Amino acid sequence: MDSQWLEWLVVAVLVVSVPGAIWDLISSRASTQREGVQSWLQLAWLGVLIGVLGLAVLRNWLDFSAALLVATLITGAVLAAEHLVFRREDKPMFLDSIMHDGGAPPIPVMEPAWLDLGRSFFWVIFVVFFVRSFLVEPFKIPSGSMIPTLKIGDFILVNKYAYGLRMPVTNRTMIDVSSPQRGDVMVFRYPRDPSTNFIKRVVGLPGDVIAYSRKQLTINGQPVVMSPAAPASPDARVEFPNMEWENEQLGEHLHTIQINPNHPSLELGQVTEFPNREACRYNSEGVTCTVPPGNYFMMGDNRDSSFDSRYWGFVPDRNIVGRAFLVWWNFGELSRIGRSIP
């Protein structure tokens, strides 16, 4: 769905939901006692929460992780308020019933619907936030820069603790577990726009001297051995008629790369300015870089259709998101479901 239409949908949800939330705040408890009305008001508060945070994400005021954190804090605060304030025995703000004059039977009075926001949704949102922040996070592959390893439309899972437990939103390391290894497929925040996630393969570690020239990758003076590989699929030669495929070993990872022998190893006109650019030397045949401390050199497996460290520089440790390890869905190619990522 186009982002503009999605934004209009979020605005529509807000327009529908806000009046209900306002009515819940200003109306008497007796006027909202009917179960149908109460359910509608609960949906209204949920719509307000989703609408406000959804609009913030679409407008890039918050990223999705920050939005989840805000939702967790809001619903947690509501849940805490219910237990610590509104449920106190010495302060019965919301009675279970109202006695009519003359001893008539009590009329049940329900609590404000916004209190149910925390009770109903906090634990769901908290579990999603915890799993997504510290265990695994799903991503969708939007481009072909990692073909043939990953295809457009692949839904993948990323291990969030492989490189250490990190603070949500700030991404600062809390507990150091391990460091990225050469050959890992890693998701990271694009250095030029941290709100955008990229996925590439780790080629260079801190201190490595990386050279890529005439389609040959060299690490610390040693050419990476390649051997001819079969096309990734029977249709690959039709879809990519000018391509060649090579098996490449980086660390423990044996994987297939895709190259176009008729394409230059580097398009100098696309090289940008970036921190530590002085650590790289460019010429018409390629690039040689010394990876600074605390940084990594990333390349796509689709070598001639990948906008990577050759063009925009190094990935600092603080930008790491996690290690990709599994394709869990692809609507157009169900046979890819369950594939591990080499």
SULFENSUL-V553949 format. One record per residue. N is the residue number from 1. PHI is phi in degrees with one decimal (none if undefined). NEAR is the number of other C-alpha atoms within 8 Angstrom. D_FIRST is the distance of its C-alpha to the first C-alpha in whole Angstrom. Layout:
((N:PHI:NEAR:D_FIRST) (N:PHI:NEAR:D_FIRST))
//
This chain:
((1:none:4:0) (2:-59.3:5:4) (3:-62.0:7:6) (4:-67.4:6:8) (5:-65.9:8:7) (6:-63.1:9:7) (7:-65.3:10:10) (8:-63.7:8:11) (9:-63.6:8:11) (10:-63.9:12:13) (11:-61.6:10:15) (12:-62.6:8:16) (13:-60.4:11:16) (14:-64.9:12:19) (15:-60.2:8:20) (16:-74.4:9:21) (17:-86.3:13:22) (18:-59.3:12:24) (19:-57.6:8:27) (20:-63.7:12:28) (21:-65.4:13:28) (22:-64.9:8:30) (23:-62.6:8:32) (24:-62.7:12:33) (25:-76.0:7:34) (26:-102.7:6:37) (27:-82.9:8:38) (28:-76.1:6:41) (29:-64.4:10:40) (30:-64.2:7:42) (31:-75.0:7:40) (32:-115.7:13:37) (33:-76.0:11:39) (34:-71.6:7:37) (35:-61.0:7:35) (36:-62.0:6:32) (37:-64.4:9:32) (38:-61.6:12:32) (39:-63.2:9:29) (40:-64.7:9:27) (41:-67.2:13:28) (42:-62.8:12:27) (43:-64.4:9:24) (44:-62.7:13:24) (45:-65.1:15:25) (46:-63.7:9:22) (47:-62.6:12:20) (48:-62.5:13:21) (49:-62.0:9:21) (50:-64.4:9:17) (51:-63.6:12:17) (52:-63.8:9:19) (53:-71.4:11:18) (54:-63.0:10:14) (55:-65.1:11:15) (56:-63.6:12:17) (57:-70.0:12:15) (58:-65.3:9:12) (59:-87.9:7:16) (60:64.0:8:17) (61:-76.9:7:20) (62:-136.6:11:20) (63:-86.5:10:18) (64:-63.7:7:17) (65:-62.1:11:21) (66:-65.4:10:22) (67:-63.7:13:20) (68:-63.2:10:21) (69:-62.4:10:25) (70:-61.8:8:25) (71:-62.6:11:24) (72:-63.6:12:26) (73:-66.7:8:29) (74:-65.9:9:28) (75:-67.0:13:28) (76:-65.9:10:31) (77:-65.0:9:33) (78:-65.3:13:33) (79:-63.2:13:34) (80:-64.8:9:37) (81:-62.2:9:38) (82:-60.5:10:38) (83:-80.6:9:41) (84:-92.3:8:43) (85:-115.2:9:43) (86:-76.8:11:42) (87:-98.7:9:44) (88:-64.8:9:47) (89:-65.1:5:50) (90:-87.5:4:52) (91:-142.7:8:49) (92:-77.2:9:48) (93:-68.0:5:45) (94:-121.7:8:44) (95:-76.7:7:46) (96:-72.5:7:46) (97:-157.8:8:48) (98:-120.5:9:49) (99:-85.7:9:53) (100:-84.5:9:54) (101:-60.9:5:58) (102:83.1:4:60) (103:75.0:6:59) (104:-63.1:7:56) (105:-56.2:6:54) (106:-67.2:8:51) (107:-102.0:8:47) (108:-64.5:8:45) (109:-123.8:13:42) (110:-85.8:11:39) (111:-72.8:7:38) (112:-57.4:9:35) (113:-65.1:12:32) (114:-67.5:12:31) (115:-66.3:11:33) (116:-72.1:9:31) (117:-59.6:15:28) (118:-71.9:14:30) (119:-62.8:11:32) (120:-87.4:8:29) (121:-117.7:9:26) (122:-58.4:13:28) (123:-68.1:8:29) (124:-63.5:8:26) (125:-65.0:11:24) (126:-63.1:9:27) (127:-63.6:8:27) (128:-61.3:8:23) (129:-61.8:12:24) (130:-65.0:9:27) (131:-62.1:10:26) (132:-69.2:11:23) (133:-84.8:13:26) (134:-121.1:10:29) (135:-115.1:10:28) (136:-136.2:12:25) (137:-135.6:11:21) (138:-84.6:9:19) (139:-138.9:8:17) (140:-114.3:8:14) (141:-80.4:12:16) (142:-96.8:6:14) (143:-137.2:7:17) (144:-98.8:12:20) (145:-69.5:12:22) (146:-109.3:14:24) (147:-61.9:11:24) (148:-94.0:11:26) (149:-64.9:11:26) (150:-126.9:10:22) (151:-110.1:11:20) (152:-59.3:8:16) (153:96.9:10:14) (154:-64.7:13:17) (155:-101.9:12:17) (156:-120.9:14:20) (157:-110.7:13:22) (158:-120.3:14:24) (159:-75.0:12:27) (160:-87.3:16:28) (161:-108.6:12:31) (162:-58.9:10:33) (163:-108.0:12:33) (164:111.0:13:35) (165:-79.3:12:33) (166:-119.7:12:32) (167:-65.4:10:31) (168:-58.6:10:27) (169:73.8:6:26) (170:-75.3:5:29) (171:67.6:11:29) (172:-77.1:8:33) (173:-71.4:10:35) (174:-95.1:8:37) (175:-129.5:7:38) (176:-82.1:8:39) (177:-103.7:9:38) (178:-160.2:7:38) (179:-111.1:7:37) (180:-57.2:8:35) (181:-109.0:8:36) (182:-58.7:12:36) (183:100.1:12:34) (184:-62.7:12:32) (185:-92.5:13:28) (186:-124.3:13:27) (187:-94.5:14:24) (188:-150.6:12:24) (189:-83.4:13:23) (190:-57.5:12:23) (191:-56.9:9:27) (192:-81.0:5:26) (193:-152.4:7:23) (194:-60.7:9:23) (195:-78.1:8:20) (196:-107.4:7:18) (197:-94.7:9:19) (198:-114.4:8:21) (199:-133.5:10:22) (200:-147.2:14:26) (201:-101.8:13:29) (202:-71.4:16:32) (203:-108.2:12:35) (204:-120.2:13:37) (205:-96.6:13:38) (206:-53.2:10:40) (207:92.5:8:43) (208:-69.1:10:42) (209:-105.7:12:43) (210:-108.7:15:40) (211:-127.2:12:41) (212:-133.9:12:38) (213:-149.8:10:40) (214:53.5:8:40) (215:69.5:8:38) (216:-107.2:9:40) (217:-91.9:10:39) (218:-126.0:11:42) (219:-121.8:12:42) (220:52.0:7:45) (221:82.6:6:47) (222:-106.0:6:47) (223:-63.4:8:44) (224:-74.4:11:42) (225:-70.3:6:43) (226:-124.2:8:41) (227:-137.5:7:41) (228:-57.7:7:40) (229:-126.4:8:37) (230:-74.4:6:36) (231:-55.8:9:32) (232:-65.3:6:30) (233:-151.7:5:29) (234:-58.9:6:31) (235:-89.6:6:28) (236:-62.5:10:28) (237:-68.2:10:31) (238:-77.0:6:29) (239:-72.5:6:26) (240:-128.4:7:28) (241:-66.1:7:31) (242:-100.6:8:33) (243:-91.9:10:32) (244:-125.4:9:35) (245:-120.6:12:34) (246:-133.9:13:36) (247:-82.6:12:37) (248:-134.3:12:37) (249:-110.9:12:39) (250:-122.6:10:38) (251:61.8:7:40) (252:-91.4:7:39) (253:-103.3:9:36) (254:-96.6:9:36) (255:-144.6:9:33) (256:-106.8:12:33) (257:-112.4:14:31) (258:-123.5:14:30) (259:-131.9:12:32) (260:-111.5:9:33) (261:-63.2:9:37) (262:-91.8:5:36) (263:-104.9:6:34) (264:-63.6:9:35) (265:-67.0:11:35) (266:-153.4:9:34) (267:-101.7:7:33) (268:-56.5:8:35) (269:-67.1:4:33) (270:-95.8:6:30) (271:-70.2:9:32) (272:-108.2:6:31) (273:-80.8:6:34) (274:-156.8:7:33) (275:-59.2:6:36) (276:65.8:8:39) (277:-62.3:8:38) (278:-64.9:5:42) (279:-81.1:9:42) (280:-118.7:10:40) (281:-121.3:8:42) (282:-112.6:9:40) (283:-148.0:7:42) (284:-66.9:6:41) (285:-101.0:10:41) (286:162.0:12:39) (287:-145.8:13:39) (288:-130.7:11:41) (289:-132.5:10:40) (290:-102.0:10:42) (291:-73.0:16:39) (292:-67.8:10:40) (293:-57.0:6:41) (294:73.2:7:38) (295:-131.7:12:36) (296:-137.5:15:34) (297:-106.7:14:33) (298:-116.2:13:30) (299:-140.1:14:29) (300:-87.1:14:27) (301:-72.2:15:28) (302:-89.0:14:27) (303:-55.4:11:30) (304:-98.3:10:29) (305:-135.0:8:25) (306:-131.3:12:25) (307:-90.3:10:25) (308:-136.7:11:27) (309:-60.2:11:30) (310:-60.9:10:32) (311:-108.4:9:30) (312:-122.8:12:29) (313:97.2:12:32) (314:-95.5:12:33) (315:-104.5:14:31) (316:-71.8:10:33) (317:-55.5:8:33) (318:-66.5:7:31) (319:-93.5:12:28) (320:-68.6:12:28) (321:-104.4:10:26) (322:168.8:13:27) (323:-103.1:13:28) (324:-74.6:13:25) (325:-136.2:12:27) (326:-153.5:11:25) (327:-92.1:15:22) (328:-103.9:12:21) (329:-165.4:11:19) (330:-154.3:12:17) (331:-61.7:7:16) (332:-88.8:5:17) (333:-147.9:7:20) (334:-63.6:8:22) (335:-66.4:4:25) (336:-82.3:10:24) (337:-62.1:10:23) (338:88.7:8:26) (339:-74.9:8:27) (340:-77.7:7:29) (341:-101.1:10:28) (342:-73.1:9:31))
//
